[in-house]
Structures are given as structure tokens and as C-alpha cells.
Amino acid sequence: MGNQKVFSMKFSKIYPLLVAKAEKKNRTKQEVDEIIYWLTGYDNAGLEKQLCSDVDYETFFREAPQINPNCALIKGSICGYRVEEIQDPSMQKIRYLDKLIDELAKGKPLNKILRE
């Protein structure tokens, strides 16, 4: 899938898929939100505003209040790519979120997912 196609996907369409992936593995929407808050600096009101604004994925990350500096600690493969080697900063942030939600769905404790 090309970067532009991913970037233009509506975050409001992706978010329920992230939550569903977690819930299918007995994790919660609250845990998904906690991961999003940690990675992006959004709070509940900021996340809700982005969902209601129907922004695309690239804009969601571009407007993020504060990308967590510890995101550099996120390592591993997602969609066949090593997240730490992705050159495009926007795509890397998208894949960071994918990787964190994958870890959640695989049962990893939240404190480890949030690199504490």
C-alpha cells in the first residue's frame, strides 16, 4: 500500500479497527486510548476532537501535541518493515502506533508497551 493511500485514510475509520483488534484479544478501548495518549500527547478531549474532525491519518500525527521522545525505543517489524528503519517520519509514526497496538493484542503488559 502506498504512503499517500495510508496517509489519506480517515483516522475516524482506523480508530475503531484499532479498538476492535484490542478487544478481540480481551484488551480495552481505554488501553488503546492510553497508548494513543502516550505516543501523541493527545488527551481525551484532543482525541475526540480529531475523531469528530474526520482528519486523515497524516494530519492526525502532524497535529499531535507532543510525539513521545521514547518512541525511539519502539523496535521490531510491522507489515514487513522494521519500524526503526522507516525513513518517512509520518509513516514511521503510523507504524509505531500499529506496533504498539499489536503488542497490546499479543498480551504485553501496558507498562512495557509504554516503554516504562
C-alpha positions as CSV (number, residue, x, y, z in Angstrom):
1,M,0.0,0.0,0.0
2,G,1.5,3.4,-1.0
3,N,2.2,6.0,1.6
4,Q,-0.3,8.5,0.1
5,K,-3.1,5.9,0.4
6,V,-2.2,5.3,4.0
7,F,-1.8,9.0,4.8
8,S,-5.2,9.8,3.3
9,M,-7.1,7.2,5.3
10,K,-9.5,8.8,7.8
11,F,-8.4,8.4,11.4
12,S,-12.0,8.1,12.4
13,K,-12.2,4.9,10.3
14,I,-8.9,3.4,11.6
15,Y,-9.6,4.1,15.3
16,P,-12.5,1.6,15.6
17,L,-10.3,-1.0,13.9
18,L,-7.5,-0.5,16.5
19,V,-10.0,-0.8,19.3
20,A,-11.6,-3.9,17.7
21,K,-8.2,-5.6,17.3
22,A,-7.5,-5.0,21.0
23,E,-11.0,-6.0,22.2
24,K,-10.8,-9.2,20.2
25,K,-7.9,-10.2,22.4
26,N,-9.6,-9.2,25.7
27,R,-7.9,-5.8,25.9
28,T,-9.8,-2.5,26.2
29,K,-10.6,0.7,24.4
30,Q,-9.1,2.5,27.4
31,E,-5.8,0.8,26.9
32,V,-5.9,1.7,23.2
33,D,-6.5,5.3,24.2
34,E,-3.7,5.2,26.8
35,I,-1.3,4.1,24.0
36,I,-2.5,6.9,21.7
37,Y,-2.1,9.5,24.5
38,W,1.4,8.2,25.3
39,L,2.5,8.2,21.7
40,T,0.9,11.5,20.5
41,G,0.4,13.7,23.5
42,Y,-3.4,14.0,22.8
43,D,-5.7,13.8,25.8
44,N,-9.3,12.5,25.8
45,A,-10.7,15.9,24.5
46,G,-8.0,16.2,21.8
47,L,-8.5,12.6,20.6
48,E,-12.3,13.1,20.5
49,K,-11.8,16.4,18.6
50,Q,-9.7,14.6,16.0
51,L,-12.2,11.8,15.6
52,C,-15.0,14.3,15.1
53,S,-13.0,16.4,12.7
54,D,-12.6,13.4,10.5
55,V,-8.9,14.2,9.8
56,D,-6.7,11.9,7.8
57,Y,-4.0,9.7,9.4
58,E,-1.2,12.0,8.3
59,T,-3.0,15.1,9.8
60,F,-3.7,13.2,13.0
61,F,0.0,12.8,13.6
62,R,1.1,16.2,12.2
63,E,-1.3,17.9,14.7
64,A,-0.3,15.7,17.6
65,P,0.6,17.9,20.6
66,Q,3.8,16.0,21.5
67,I,5.2,12.8,19.9
68,N,6.7,10.9,22.8
69,P,10.5,11.1,22.7
70,N,10.6,7.5,23.9
71,C,9.0,6.3,20.7
72,A,12.6,5.8,19.5
73,L,12.6,2.8,21.9
74,I,9.9,1.1,19.7
75,K,11.6,-1.6,17.7
76,G,10.5,-4.6,15.6
77,S,8.6,-5.5,12.5
78,I,5.2,-4.4,11.4
79,C,3.7,-5.0,7.9
80,G,7.1,-6.5,6.9
81,Y,9.1,-3.4,7.8
82,R,11.4,-2.7,10.8
83,V,9.8,0.4,12.4
84,E,13.1,1.8,13.5
85,E,14.3,1.8,9.8
86,I,11.3,3.6,8.2
87,Q,12.6,6.8,6.6
88,D,9.4,8.7,6.2
89,P,8.6,10.4,9.6
90,S,4.8,10.3,9.0
91,M,4.8,6.6,8.0
92,Q,7.1,5.8,11.0
93,K,4.7,7.3,13.5
94,I,1.8,5.4,11.9
95,R,3.7,2.2,12.1
96,Y,4.7,3.0,15.7
97,L,1.0,3.0,16.6
98,D,0.4,-0.2,14.7
99,K,3.3,-1.9,16.5
100,L,2.1,-0.7,20.0
101,I,-1.5,-2.0,19.3
102,D,0.0,-5.3,18.0
103,E,1.9,-5.6,21.3
104,L,-1.3,-4.9,23.2
105,A,-3.2,-7.5,21.3
106,K,-0.4,-10.0,21.9
107,G,-0.9,-9.6,25.7
108,K,2.1,-7.5,26.6
109,P,1.6,-5.5,29.8
110,L,0.8,-1.8,29.3
111,N,3.8,-0.6,31.2
112,K,6.1,-2.5,28.8
113,I,4.2,-1.2,25.8
114,L,4.6,2.3,27.0
115,R,8.4,1.7,27.4
116,E,8.4,2.5,31.2
